[in-house]
Amino acid sequence: MTTAFTVVVYILAPLMLYANLSHVWRLATDFAALVTPGIYERKGRKAPKKVFAFTDKAPSYQKAFMFYPKMNAAAGRRFPRHFYRALAKAFATRHR
């Protein structure tokens, strides 16, 4: 949370010199104190919505689909038919 608050202070502090932004400062500091680390999106006056969360845990993945064995098998079945069809077409339309 200190990082979010630091960013808010860094961005808004210079603006406070030129305008009366005390209400913005209050809203921003309240928001920084309540949120968890991440990237937020705000649309209009609605509350910010988290679109990307930061975490300290490393992801763990498992194989869900055996891509290469299945694709090699499909290519082995389909390639000869398409290849010989294209080769016959190439010989039929060649220029002599």
Secondary structure, 3 states (H helix, E strand, C coil): CHHHHHHHHHHHHHHHCCCCCHHHHHHHHHHHHHCCCEEEECCCCCCCEEEEECCCCCCCCCCCCCHHHHHHHHHHHHHHHHHHHHHHHHHHCCCC
